[in-house]
Amino acid sequence: MSHLTNQPTTQRSLQQIINGMKTSDGAGVKLTRIIGSPELDMLDPFLLLDCFESDEADDYLAGFPEHPHRGFETVTYLLNGRMRHKDNAGHEGVIEPGGVQWMTAGKGILHSEMPEQEEGLMKGFQLWVNLPARAKMIEPAYQEYPPESAPVETHDSGVSVRVIAGTTDNGTTGPVINNYTRPTYMDVSMPGQQRFSQSLPGHHNAFIYVIEGEVRIADSSQALPARTLGILSAGEQVVVESGAADTRFLLVAGQPLNEPVARGGPFVMNTKAEVMQAFADFNRGIF
């Protein structure tokens, strides 16, 4: 008779801190590019992470007029403000604070993202998630969820977790379904000097982006301050400790695709030839 032994859970550690770079995109929207910069080109399957945050209307009013995408997914998550999305397939909607739009561009789509406000704070994130070669040319699709559709789990410690994708250790599951990269996407708020732990698939790449406050990963002596991204090592569990003040961060993880990546602006394919074909198709008006 064989005896099974419980192996200890491996904890993830903080591997690297990324500060990002100030830039602009769309029609001049000011933002910080955290993934997709010279400092961090990508973290498979994540191709890009932009944070936009301004209460100066001139920084965001021009928005992101119509532009194409092919071969990956865009995830827009708003903390403050309202953004109207419209595409060439007749789809239109408004993303509100706490709402998320997970768009699968697939074989090609033209869309615009424009502020639905003329003043006040606009704050949020856009994440680009790669698609595997077998899915790059699928039909475009959307998963759009208003704030009330993303469940919020509250702990006795005062910790709260808004779950967009994945499942917490207590069983709260986010609305987004994605069988390509099986992502985890959680927005975690913590009072000062608390702990939060979450299991993750050991082979998934993962990061934490600190929105406010500061955190430490496991027993690390190195603090991860606000407006920085921390790349996590491999492991089956992440333990986060908040600093003295209230803290908020994103926890994001996904299954790496381990495929070649060829980029050409708004197109992400596996080969340069496929990128050139995307430009040719766009110029021929077949998106």
N, C-alpha and C positions, 0 to 999 in steps of 0.2 A: 504493500500500500504506500503510495507516494504522499508526501506532505507538502502542501503549498505554503510558501513563506511570503509574507507581505513585504514587498520591496519599499524602501523609503521613497517618498515623493521628492523629486528633484525640484528645487526652487530656482526660479529664474533670477539672474543678477543683472545689474546695470552694466551694459557693455560700452556704450558711447553716448555722449550728449551732443545734440545737434541744435544749433541756434537758428538756422535758416537765414534767408537773405531777403532784404526789402526789394520789391520789384513792382511791376504793374502788368495787367493783362486786360483782355477785352478792349474796351474803348478808353483805357487809362485808369481802371480801378486799382487803387493802391492795396497791396497785400504783402504778406510774408510767405515766401516759398520755402517749405521745410523739407519735403521730399521732392526730388526732381531738380535739385540744385547741385552746384559743383561739390558741395560738402557731402551730399548724400544723393547719388543719382537715382537709386531705387532701392526698395527693400521688398523683394519678390514676395507676393504678387502686387505690391503697392508701387505705383509708378510716380505718383505726385500727391503732395498734400499742401494745399494753400490755406492760410488763415487770413481772413479779411476782417478788419475791425476798425471802424471809424465813426465818429459822430459828426464829422465834417461832410456835408452832403456832396461837395465837389469831389470828394475822394471816391464816391461810388455811384453817383447819379447816372453816369454814362453807361454803366452796366456792361453786359456782354451781348452785343448785338448778334444777329444770326451767324452761326459758324458750324462747320461740319465736325463729325466724329466717326471713327470706325475702329473696331477691334478691341474695345475695352469698355469698362463701366465707369460712370461718374456718379459720385455720391455727394449730394449737397445736404448739409445739416446746419440749420440755423439756430443760433442762440438768441439773437435779437434782430428785429426788423422783419420785412416781408419781401419776398422775391417772386416775381411772376415768370413762369416758364411757358414757352410756346414752341411748337415744332412744325415741320412741314408735312406731318402726317395728320394734323388737325388736333393734336393733343395740347391742352392748355390747363394750367392750374397755378395756384399760389402756395408757396411754402411759407409757413408761419413759424414763430419761435418754438423749438422743440419738435418741429416737423422734419421729415426726411424724404428726399427723393433719390431712389436708387435706379439710375437709368442704364440699361444695357444697350449701348450704341449698336453692337452687332455689325451688320454689313454696311450700315451708313445711315446717318440722320443729320438733318439741319435743325438746330435749335437756338433759341435765345433765352437769356436769363437777365431780366431787368428789374431794378428795384421798384417795389410797389409803395414807395414812400418818398417824400421830398425833404424830410428832415429827421433828426433823431439818430440813434445808434443802429448801425448795421454791423452785425458780427456773426461769423459762422465759418464753416470749413467746406472745402471741396477736396474729396479724395478720389484719385483715379485707381481703379482696380483692374488688373490685367485679365484678359480672357484667354483660355487655352486655345491652341491652334484649331482644334476641332469645333470651337464655338465662335470664332472671330467673324464668321459670315452668317450668323443666325439673324432672324428677323429682330428688329429693335423692340424693346419691351421696357415697361416701367413698373416699379414698385413705389407707390407714393403713399405716405402715411401721415395724417395729421398728428399733432402732439398727443392726443388722447389714445392713439393706436399703439404708441410705444410705451409699454408698461413700466412703471416706476416701483422698484422694490425698496422698502425702507427697513432698516435694521434698528434694534434697540439702542445701538451706540450713536444713532443720529446719522449714520451713513445712508445715502440714497443712491440708487443705481437705475438710470434710465437705460433700458435694453433695446437697442435697435436691431442687433443681430447677435445670434448665439444664445446660450442659456447660462444663467448664473448657477452657482453651486447650490442655491436654494430652489432651483427649478423654474425661475422666471425666464420666459423665452421671448425674444424679440420678434417682430413681425416679418423681417426680411428673410426670404428663403434664397439661398445661393448654393447650388451643388457643385460649382466650379472650384471655388476657393474656400468654402465653408467658413465664412468670416465670423469673428467676434467684434462687435462694435458697441461699447458701453460708455455712458457719460456718468461719471462717479463724482458725487459731492460728499465731502467728509468734514466734520468739525475738527478742530485742532486736536492733535495728539491722539488719533485713533488709528486702528489697523483695518485693512480690507484685504481679503484674500480671494483669489479666483483661480480655478483650474483652467488650464489651456491644453490643447493637444501638444505633446512635447515637441513635435517637429514643425509646428507652425511658427512663422516669423511674427514677432510682436513688438509693439512700441507703446509708450505712454506719452501723451502730449499734455503738459500741465497748463491749464487755462488760468488758474489763479492759485495763490499760495505756493507751497513747495512740498515735495514728497521725498521720501527715501525708499529705495527698493530693498526688501528683505532687511538685512542688518548692515547695509552699506553705510559707510561714514560720509559718502558723497551725496549732497542734496541735489535734487533736480528742481530748479526754480521755475517760476512762471514763465510762459512763452518759450519753453524749450521742449525738445523731444528727446526721450530716452529710448535707445534701442536695447531690447532685452535679450539675454542669452537664451539658449534652448532650455527647456524644462517643462515640468508638468503643472507648476503652480507659480503664481506671482503673488507676493505679499507686499503691500504698500502701506507705509506709515506716513501720516500727515504731520506737518510741522506745527508750530504753535497756533497758527491762524487757520480759518476756514480754507478748505482746499477743494479744487475741482479739476478733474482731468479726464481725458479720453483714454480708454484702453482698447486697442485695436490689434487684432491678430488675424492671420489667414494662411492657408496652405500654399506654400510656394509651388509655382508651376515648373520651374527648372527647364524653361524653354528659351530659345534665342529671342531677343527683343530688338526689333528695328523700329525706330521712331522717326516720324516726319511731322512735326507740328501736332495737328489734331488727330493724327493717325498713328496707331501702334499695332504693328504686325510682327511676323516672325522673320521676314526677309526684306531686304531693301527693294527687291523687285515687287513685292506685295504693296509696299508703301507707294512706289511709283504708280502702280495700278490704281491705288486709292485716289491719288491726285488726278489721274487720267479719268477715272469714273466721275469724280466730283466735277471736273471741268466739262465733261460731256453732259452733265445735268442728270445723271441717273441715280443720284442719292434720293 
